[in-house]
Structures are given as C-alpha cells and as structure tokens.
Amino acid sequence: MHTKQCTPTISIILPVRNEEQFLPSVLDNLIHQNYPKDKMEILIVDGMSTDMTLTIAKKYAKRHAHITVLRNVLQLSSSSRNIGIRCANGEYIVIIDGHCVINRSDYINSVAKAFMVSQADCLGRPQPLNIDGLSFLQWSIALARESMLGHHPSSKNYNQDNGIVPALSVATAYRRDVFGKVGFFDESFDACEDVELNYRLDKSGLSCYFSPCLSIGYVPRDSLTALFKQMMRYGAGRMRLFIKHPRTFSISSFAPIGLISCMVFNAFSMLIPPDIALLSALMSVLYILAIMIVSGIIVFRKRDVRHLVSIPIVLFTIHLGIGCGIVRETIRTLLN
C-alpha cells in the first residue's frame, strides 16, 4: 500500500444502463477495496435505465459518501464516459462496466501501483469471460470468444504478458491529462468508442502498459439473441471506426462480410455466374472446416464433446452479428 502522502487520487467511472442484476456486486467489490476512501471516488453514470439500476445506485450513494450518481439522457456509453470524466477529480481515471466481476480487494491499489511503476499514459487489462457461475451456453460463448476465431487477432484482451502494448484494444484506465491531449470519447459512437479513443492515443504516441494483474472478468451474454445484438453493435462500431479512421481497416475486421456474401451467393447460386457460385461454395466449405477445427481443439482441451455442437453455433452467431452490423452501418452511412 502507498503511504498517505503519495497515494494518488483515483476516479472510477461506471457507465451503466439496465444493470440491476450485476450492479450491486460490482459496487460491493469496489466499496471493499483496501484503497483509502478519501483517495477514491465512484461515479455511476446512469443512461436512463428502465429497471432498478438507478434506485440501486442512489441507495449505495446514500450510504457511501465517495459514490456519486449522474444521469445521461443521451443513453450512449460514450456520452456516459465523458460525463464521468468531466465530473471526475482523480489523477487517474478507471472505466469499469456494470456487468463485470472484481474478486480482489487490492484491485484499485494495483491500478495505482501500475501507473506509478510504468509511468505510462494509460493501462490495459485482460477482460476474460470465463468466470464462475456460468450456464453452459455462457461457458460456450466464453470459450468461443477467446478462441482464434472469436476475437480480433490484434486484440490483447487475452494476453498474459506484462509490457508496453498498443492501447487500441485494451486501454481502460487513463491519466487525467490524456483527455486534454487526445480529446474525449466520440459521442457519435454507440460501440467501439473505446477503440476509437485508444486509436487516437496510439496515433499521438502516448504509451499503454498492459498488466495481467489488472484482469477483470466480464459476464457473457446469456442467449444467442443477446450475443447477436452485441456483435451487431460491435460490427457497426467497427464500420464507423473505419469511416473515421481508414487506416484501422484490416481483413480480419471485415471478414464477416465474406460470410454474409457467401450466404447470399449460395442462396442465389442458380442466378449468378458459375465461377462466382463455385468460389462462394468453396469459401463456405473452408469456413465450416475452420470452425470445426477450432471446435475440435476446444473439445480436446475441455474434454466436453457438447462443445462440438455449441461452439460452431456461437462462432456463427458472432460472425453473422458482426457482418450484419457492418452492413447496417454501411447502409446507414450511404443513406445519410
């Protein structure tokens, strides 16, 4: 623990909307941190929740002087983050979502130590989905997401090595002066607002230190429908990121478009040139083969044959959702 004189002030921002199921446990975990209460503040920014989230937040704020509740009428995560940042008093700002798991009492202390030791402008952390108490579907989603086909190849979210890395996919805690250098979160983004900000941070030459000891577990979606909607938002965000920053383009980011194209071509194979129909069929076979290989590796590792059925379904849902999100955002952009 730092001495009282050199303990930095930390602002924890929770952008939440309809998180009544998880918010109490997140707040309990933060309240019981072994960091000095007069050096830590918790800013809950509610995006006009329609469940009991706001009531829960106000109840905790009434009991704990270092908790503040703010409202966000725009409802977007990007604007919630900005509201929190503008109201924050800390030297360091940590973004924590409302559906995560912090099972350590020294987490905030570790954040402060990582900043002071690394002298980096921001910190990155792993965000695994394989937490305790998951249903079989949630466990399948967690396994699929951490596989080579389940997340962007450049993402460090599942990395376990300390060191300086690009902020792009991992930065979640920032020195306060970072926002004066690169600006705030872009409020035109409904998803990938963190990636967009971190891209600007990398472009400005600021540093990001990645530490596995800052890992926070995230709760996977509990249905394929919820997963599909989440991935659609991610896909739309990726497309919006590309439109604003063309250099963020990568084949892996937009590969799900190929899946949708193959589905369309296969459905109308009798109406398109034979060469295109053959190529589409070949790509579909290769896609299925890749998914089955990944699923087989997971089955072998986990010794659970059920994943041979669940993982392909989950991976297909992920890719289809991202692809549909990219298509939807492309259409929206063209119409505008």
DODREN-749542 format. One record per residue (C-alpha): x, y negated, z negated; residue number from 1. Coordinates in steps of 0.05 Angstrom, whole numbers, plus 5000, padded with zeros to 4 digits. Layout:
BEGIN
{{X; Y; Z}; NUM}
...
// end
This chain:
BEGIN
{{5000; 5000; 5000}; 1}
{{5024; 4930; 5015}; 2}
{{5038; 4881; 4960}; 3}
{{4983; 4830; 4948}; 4}
{{5025; 4773; 4975}; 5}
{{5039; 4805; 5043}; 6}
{{4973; 4842; 5053}; 7}
{{4944; 4817; 5119}; 8}
{{4870; 4800; 5125}; 9}
{{4831; 4847; 5170}; 10}
{{4763; 4837; 5202}; 11}
{{4724; 4899; 5222}; 12}
{{4671; 4888; 5275}; 13}
{{4614; 4937; 5284}; 14}
{{4574; 4923; 5347}; 15}
{{4511; 4965; 5336}; 16}
{{4443; 4978; 5365}; 17}
{{4395; 5032; 5341}; 18}
{{4448; 5067; 5299}; 19}
{{4405; 5084; 5238}; 20}
{{4428; 5156; 5239}; 21}
{{4502; 5142; 5233}; 22}
{{4510; 5071; 5205}; 23}
{{4503; 5089; 5131}; 24}
{{4561; 5140; 5134}; 25}
{{4605; 5092; 5174}; 26}
{{4593; 5036; 5123}; 27}
{{4604; 5083; 5064}; 28}
{{4671; 5104; 5094}; 29}
{{4691; 5031; 5104}; 30}
{{4668; 5009; 5036}; 31}
{{4710; 5063; 5002}; 32}
{{4775; 5043; 5038}; 33}
{{4833; 5033; 4990}; 34}
{{4847; 4965; 5021}; 35}
{{4837; 4903; 4978}; 36}
{{4765; 4879; 4986}; 37}
{{4786; 4806; 4987}; 38}
{{4831; 4820; 5046}; 39}
{{4778; 4857; 5087}; 40}
{{4712; 4836; 5118}; 41}
{{4660; 4878; 5154}; 42}
{{4619; 4842; 5207}; 43}
{{4558; 4882; 5231}; 44}
{{4532; 4852; 5296}; 45}
{{4462; 4880; 5310}; 46}
{{4438; 4879; 5382}; 47}
{{4364; 4872; 5365}; 48}
{{4355; 4943; 5341}; 49}
{{4285; 4973; 5344}; 50}
{{4297; 5024; 5290}; 51}
{{4320; 5015; 5217}; 52}
{{4391; 4993; 5234}; 53}
{{4382; 4920; 5215}; 54}
{{4347; 4939; 5150}; 55}
{{4404; 4986; 5131}; 56}
{{4456; 4933; 5149}; 57}
{{4422; 4879; 5107}; 58}
{{4416; 4927; 5048}; 59}
{{4491; 4940; 5049}; 60}
{{4506; 4866; 5058}; 61}
{{4465; 4850; 4997}; 62}
{{4505; 4899; 4954}; 63}
{{4574; 4882; 4981}; 64}
{{4599; 4811; 4987}; 65}
{{4650; 4827; 5042}; 66}
{{4596; 4852; 5090}; 67}
{{4562; 4802; 5137}; 68}
{{4504; 4816; 5184}; 69}
{{4500; 4778; 5250}; 70}
{{4448; 4781; 5307}; 71}
{{4460; 4788; 5381}; 72}
{{4399; 4770; 5423}; 73}
{{4435; 4790; 5488}; 74}
{{4439; 4862; 5461}; 75}
{{4503; 4878; 5500}; 76}
{{4563; 4908; 5465}; 77}
{{4608; 4857; 5499}; 78}
{{4570; 4798; 5470}; 79}
{{4566; 4832; 5401}; 80}
{{4641; 4839; 5401}; 81}
{{4650; 4766; 5419}; 82}
{{4602; 4743; 5365}; 83}
{{4641; 4783; 5314}; 84}
{{4708; 4757; 5338}; 85}
{{4685; 4684; 5336}; 86}
{{4660; 4693; 5265}; 87}
{{4719; 4734; 5241}; 88}
{{4770; 4706; 5192}; 89}
{{4822; 4762; 5194}; 90}
{{4892; 4761; 5222}; 91}
{{4876; 4829; 5254}; 92}
{{4811; 4848; 5286}; 93}
{{4788; 4921; 5290}; 94}
{{4730; 4944; 5333}; 95}
{{4692; 5005; 5306}; 96}
{{4628; 5032; 5336}; 97}
{{4567; 5052; 5296}; 98}
{{4569; 5126; 5315}; 99}
{{4638; 5147; 5292}; 100}
{{4669; 5185; 5235}; 101}
{{4724; 5157; 5190}; 102}
{{4742; 5211; 5140}; 103}
{{4802; 5176; 5107}; 104}
{{4804; 5124; 5052}; 105}
{{4871; 5096; 5077}; 106}
{{4849; 5082; 5149}; 107}
{{4850; 5005; 5145}; 108}
{{4915; 5008; 5107}; 109}
{{4944; 5049; 5164}; 110}
{{4920; 4997; 5214}; 111}
{{4955; 4941; 5176}; 112}
{{5018; 4983; 5170}; 113}
{{5018; 5000; 5245}; 114}
{{5013; 4926; 5263}; 115}
{{5068; 4905; 5216}; 116}
{{5116; 4961; 5235}; 117}
{{5105; 4959; 5310}; 118}
{{5096; 4883; 5317}; 119}
{{5051; 4900; 5376}; 120}
{{4996; 4854; 5401}; 121}
{{4944; 4910; 5396}; 122}
{{4936; 4981; 5373}; 123}
{{4909; 5043; 5408}; 124}
{{4879; 5104; 5376}; 125}
{{4855; 5174; 5395}; 126}
{{4779; 5180; 5397}; 127}
{{4765; 5255; 5396}; 128}
{{4694; 5283; 5399}; 129}
{{4709; 5349; 5364}; 130}
{{4683; 5331; 5295}; 131}
{{4648; 5374; 5243}; 132}
{{4574; 5390; 5244}; 133}
{{4562; 5391; 5319}; 134}
{{4509; 5431; 5355}; 135}
{{4532; 5480; 5408}; 136}
{{4515; 5430; 5463}; 137}
{{4553; 5374; 5429}; 138}
{{4612; 5421; 5419}; 139}
{{4610; 5437; 5493}; 140}
{{4608; 5363; 5510}; 141}
{{4668; 5351; 5465}; 142}
{{4708; 5407; 5498}; 143}
{{4688; 5385; 5568}; 144}
{{4706; 5312; 5555}; 145}
{{4776; 5329; 5530}; 146}
{{4790; 5374; 5590}; 147}
{{4828; 5352; 5652}; 148}
{{4761; 5343; 5689}; 149}
{{4725; 5308; 5632}; 150}
{{4762; 5242; 5626}; 151}
{{4804; 5195; 5667}; 152}
{{4874; 5224; 5678}; 153}
{{4907; 5159; 5656}; 154}
{{4869; 5156; 5590}; 155}
{{4909; 5165; 5527}; 156}
{{4848; 5178; 5483}; 157}
{{4871; 5250; 5471}; 158}
{{4945; 5235; 5465}; 159}
{{4983; 5254; 5402}; 160}
{{5048; 5216; 5410}; 161}
{{5067; 5150; 5377}; 162}
{{5094; 5095; 5421}; 163}
{{5082; 5036; 5466}; 164}
{{5030; 5051; 5519}; 165}
{{4985; 5011; 5567}; 166}
{{4927; 4981; 5529}; 167}
{{4878; 4996; 5586}; 168}
{{4841; 5056; 5558}; 169}
{{4860; 5057; 5484}; 170}
{{4866; 4988; 5452}; 171}
{{4814; 4977; 5397}; 172}
{{4850; 4933; 5346}; 173}
{{4880; 4865; 5362}; 174}
{{4920; 4808; 5333}; 175}
{{4874; 4748; 5329}; 176}
{{4917; 4706; 5376}; 177}
{{4908; 4757; 5432}; 178}
{{4839; 4727; 5448}; 179}
{{4870; 4658; 5454}; 180}
{{4918; 4686; 5506}; 181}
{{4873; 4730; 5549}; 182}
{{4803; 4707; 5531}; 183}
{{4744; 4745; 5503}; 184}
{{4704; 4805; 5527}; 185}
{{4669; 4793; 5593}; 186}
{{4595; 4789; 5577}; 187}
{{4575; 4807; 5648}; 188}
{{4596; 4879; 5630}; 189}
{{4547; 4928; 5599}; 190}
{{4601; 4982; 5595}; 191}
{{4677; 4984; 5604}; 192}
{{4682; 4915; 5573}; 193}
{{4739; 4941; 5530}; 194}
{{4776; 4968; 5591}; 195}
{{4767; 4902; 5627}; 196}
{{4795; 4862; 5569}; 197}
{{4852; 4911; 5560}; 198}
{{4869; 4906; 5634}; 199}
{{4878; 4831; 5625}; 200}
{{4920; 4845; 5564}; 201}
{{4966; 4892; 5603}; 202}
{{4970; 4842; 5660}; 203}
{{4992; 4788; 5612}; 204}
{{5050; 4830; 5588}; 205}
{{5024; 4840; 5518}; 206}
{{5042; 4903; 5481}; 207}
{{5000; 4961; 5454}; 208}
{{5023; 5011; 5403}; 209}
{{4989; 5079; 5402}; 210}
{{4986; 5118; 5337}; 211}
{{4952; 5185; 5326}; 212}
{{4944; 5168; 5252}; 213}
{{4892; 5116; 5272}; 214}
{{4847; 5170; 5302}; 215}
{{4772; 5161; 5294}; 216}
{{4722; 5216; 5312}; 217}
{{4663; 5199; 5356}; 218}
{{4596; 5234; 5356}; 219}
{{4580; 5265; 5424}; 220}
{{4511; 5255; 5456}; 221}
{{4461; 5307; 5433}; 222}
{{4427; 5321; 5500}; 223}
{{4445; 5325; 5574}; 224}
{{4397; 5268; 5588}; 225}
{{4433; 5223; 5538}; 226}
{{4501; 5244; 5566}; 227}
{{4478; 5229; 5637}; 228}
{{4455; 5159; 5617}; 229}
{{4520; 5146; 5580}; 230}
{{4560; 5168; 5641}; 231}
{{4517; 5125; 5687}; 232}
{{4535; 5064; 5645}; 233}
{{4608; 5084; 5649}; 234}
{{4604; 5092; 5724}; 235}
{{4571; 5024; 5733}; 236}
{{4623; 4993; 5688}; 237}
{{4680; 5024; 5728}; 238}
{{4650; 4996; 5792}; 239}
{{4642; 4927; 5761}; 240}
{{4714; 4932; 5737}; 241}
{{4738; 4948; 5808}; 242}
{{4698; 4890; 5837}; 243}
{{4730; 4841; 5788}; 244}
{{4799; 4873; 5789}; 245}
{{4810; 4911; 5855}; 246}
{{4877; 4937; 5831}; 247}
{{4842; 4982; 5780}; 248}
{{4819; 5027; 5837}; 249}
{{4841; 5099; 5832}; 250}
{{4818; 5161; 5869}; 251}
{{4802; 5196; 5803}; 252}
{{4757; 5139; 5781}; 253}
{{4715; 5143; 5844}; 254}
{{4719; 5218; 5857}; 255}
{{4647; 5229; 5831}; 256}
{{4624; 5191; 5893}; 257}
{{4650; 5250; 5932}; 258}
{{4605; 5297; 5893}; 259}
{{4544; 5257; 5909}; 260}
{{4564; 5251; 5982}; 261}
{{4573; 5327; 5987}; 262}
{{4505; 5338; 5956}; 263}
{{4473; 5292; 6007}; 264}
{{4511; 5322; 6065}; 265}
{{4495; 5393; 6043}; 266}
{{4421; 5376; 6037}; 267}
{{4420; 5349; 6108}; 268}
{{4472; 5396; 6138}; 269}
{{4427; 5411; 6198}; 270}
{{4424; 5337; 6216}; 271}
{{4498; 5319; 6213}; 272}
{{4558; 5338; 6257}; 273}
{{4583; 5409; 6244}; 274}
{{4653; 5385; 6225}; 275}
{{4626; 5340; 6170}; 276}
{{4579; 5394; 6146}; 277}
{{4636; 5444; 6142}; 278}
{{4681; 5395; 6106}; 279}
{{4626; 5380; 6056}; 280}
{{4614; 5454; 6043}; 281}
{{4689; 5465; 6033}; 282}
{{4694; 5407; 5984}; 283}
{{4634; 5434; 5946}; 284}
{{4667; 5503; 5940}; 285}
{{4732; 5472; 5916}; 286}
{{4694; 5431; 5865}; 287}
{{4658; 5492; 5838}; 288}
{{4723; 5530; 5836}; 289}
{{4758; 5475; 5796}; 290}
{{4701; 5472; 5746}; 291}
{{4701; 5548; 5737}; 292}
{{4777; 5549; 5726}; 293}
{{4772; 5494; 5673}; 294}
{{4714; 5530; 5640}; 295}
{{4753; 5595; 5641}; 296}
{{4812; 5562; 5606}; 297}
{{4765; 5535; 5552}; 298}
{{4732; 5604; 5543}; 299}
{{4800; 5637; 5536}; 300}
{{4823; 5585; 5486}; 301}
{{4760; 5585; 5444}; 302}
{{4742; 5658; 5452}; 303}
{{4669; 5639; 5466}; 304}
{{4640; 5665; 5531}; 305}
{{4580; 5619; 5525}; 306}
{{4623; 5561; 5547}; 307}
{{4628; 5594; 5616}; 308}
{{4556; 5571; 5626}; 309}
{{4553; 5507; 5584}; 310}
{{4618; 5474; 5606}; 311}
{{4602; 5474; 5682}; 312}
{{4534; 5443; 5667}; 313}
{{4565; 5390; 5623}; 314}
{{4620; 5373; 5672}; 315}
{{4570; 5369; 5729}; 316}
{{4527; 5322; 5686}; 317}
{{4588; 5278; 5671}; 318}
{{4608; 5272; 5744}; 319}
{{4538; 5263; 5770}; 320}
{{4524; 5209; 5719}; 321}
{{4588; 5171; 5736}; 322}
{{4575; 5177; 5810}; 323}
{{4503; 5152; 5804}; 324}
{{4527; 5094; 5761}; 325}
{{4577; 5074; 5814}; 326}
{{4525; 5079; 5869}; 327}
{{4474; 5039; 5828}; 328}
{{4524; 4984; 5814}; 329}
{{4546; 4982; 5887}; 330}
{{4474; 4974; 5910}; 331}
{{4460; 4921; 5857}; 332}
{{4522; 4882; 5879}; 333}
{{4503; 4885; 5952}; 334}
{{4432; 4862; 5939}; 335}
{{4458; 4804; 5899}; 336}
// end
